[in-house]
Amino acid sequence: MTARRSTGRRGRLTAVGSKRGIAVGVTAALALGLLQGPAAAMLPAPSPGPAGMPGGPLAAAPPAAPPVAAPPAGPTGVDPANLRATLDAVHEAGMYGIFSSVRDGNTRWDGASGVADTATGRPATADMRTRAGSITKTFVATAILQQVEKGRVALDAPIGTYLPDLFPGQRGRQVTVRMLLNHTSGIGDYVFYAFPSLTDLSPADLDKERFRTVRPEQLVAWGLAAPPTGEPGERWSYSNTNYVIAGLLLEEVTGTKAEEYITRNVIKKAGLKHTYFPSGPTIHGPHPRMYESLYQHVNPPRDYSVFNMSWAWTAGALVSTMDDLNRFYRTLLTGGLVNRLSLAQMQQTVPVKDPDGNVLMKYGLGIYSLNLPCGTFWGHDGAVFGAGTQALSSADGRRQVAFGFNLMKYQRLDADGVPLPDPIDSALGAHAIQALCGTQSPTGPAEPGPPLRPLPLRFARTGP
């Protein structure tokens, strides 16, 4: 694959509430070598909590706020030149286009590098809308926790209590709401049933079903037909089916369409201006074309920016901008969407490790934490056909980065079907660490393994 090179380098530094200035563009690139490998598809759930807590190992009572290693107090600064350099390095490594928003307190930097359209050379811009993919899950989990606060949902109640027709019998009695939200339900993913050709690394079904509308109940039926990944509560295994079920649960307890409830009570409440569930296959507003390589089995990579996203629904259909995503996580983490006890529940995590024992992330209820050299950051990533997104925030919401890009599954696979390390991954990690850590000194001993794998769910999910 050959990426179209862009001669334009775009970036701006903004003091919130002040006039905008042009960030300095430089050509030097910061390098950060990151290892990359697959995560186990299924990982043990955490050990049981204190005796007497109901519901098994994951049914803990509302904990106190979890210990969080936050970045040191005081300004850390936003370095436009180094941010510009690391962003350009992602494009120079082979990414078609990337756009990013960085925030440190009241200072915001926005930048983009590369192209939004490889055919025309149209440049990427920082304000582009993109498909946020599984970042949708944080929005859905937030909406469910709002129902917990209202007494309409109990996290450790069986899902069959709320959706008896969908979950009759033993499974409905064993799988709890919490297990859906932290991916320990043991329910398989539906994606390969929705697009069977993906099992052969063929895009045939992506092309065939580009404009198909799929009902959520069909997605759940496919997920329930998939082989279970374990007993309920036994281990962590990423499944989009969990969050389609969560969407149906939200509709059941609110009497409102999930998209409408989330729009009114999460998106608008957080003050987001460019975030929405698409009603059709197109994206409204400036956006990139979205190229899928399917591990270099589609050559040249194919544009899937026009796609009916009913196949993802409440598991991954949202459209957003990078600034909106930063605003959302900042509002969530500072108590603007759920209360302190609900946020503590969301931050009660399950460790997710790769086969070498390296912690990829710690997954909570629709949100995960990553340990970086300068502290612990919370967020999620998203990956749909042709588009990738990462959003991370410090625990206090002051230091943030969200970036999106428009070429997916660009790696090659080894003989075992494992993605090989790619320079793009190293460059993405370097940009994230520059954005979040800047020139800060390490806060403590790092965990074993690489400091950051961008979009870590790519190495942990059992589907695309």
RAGIUR-V458338 format. One line per field, one symbol per residue. ss: DSSP state (H for helix, E for strand, L for the rest). phi: phi as a letter, one per 40 degrees, with the letter a starting at -180 (. if undefined). A space follows every 10 residues. Layout:
ss: ???
phi: ???
//
This chain:
ss: LLLLLLLLEE EEEEELLLLE EELLLLLLLL LLLLLLLLEL LLEELLLLLL LLLLLLLLLL LLLLLLLLLL LLLLLLLLLH HHHHHHHHHH HHLLLLEEEE EEEELLEEEE EEEEELLLLL LLELLLLLEE ELHHHHHHHH HHHHHHHHHL LLLLLLLEHH HLLLLLLLHH HHHHLEHHHH HLLLLLLLLL HHHHLHHHHH LLLHHHHHLL LLLLLHHHHH HHHHHLLLLL LLLLEELLLH HHHHHHHHHH HHHHLLLHHH HHHHHHHLLL LLLLLEELLL LLLLLLELLL EELLLLLLLL LEELLLLLHH HLHHHHLEEE LHHHHHHHHH HHHLLLLLLH HHHHHHLLLE EEEELLLLEE EEELLLLEEE EELLEEEEEE EEEELLEEEE EEEELLLLEE EEEEELEELL LLELLLLLEL LLHHHHHHHH HHHHHHHLLL LLLLLLLLLL LLLLLHHHHL LLLL
phi: .bcccbccbb aabbcdgbcc bccccbbcbc bbcbcaaccc cbbdcccdcd dgccggcbbc cdccdccbcc ddcgcbgbbd cccccccccc ccchccaaba bbbbgcbbbb aaagbcaccb gdccbcccca ccfccdcccc cdcccccccc gcbbdbcccc ccbcccbcgc cccccbcdcc cbgbcgcccc dcccbdcccb fbcdccccbd bcbbcdcccc dcccccddci cdgcacacac ddcccccccd cccbgbddcc ccccbbcccc gcbbbaccca cbbcgcaccb bbcffgcbbc dbcbccaccc cbfcciccba bccccccccc cccbgcbbcc ccccccccbb cbbcdcgccc abcbcgabbb cbdbibbbia baabcgbbab bbbcccgcba abbbababfc ccbcccgccc dbdccccccc ccccccbfbc cdcicccdgc cabcfcccbb ccbc
//
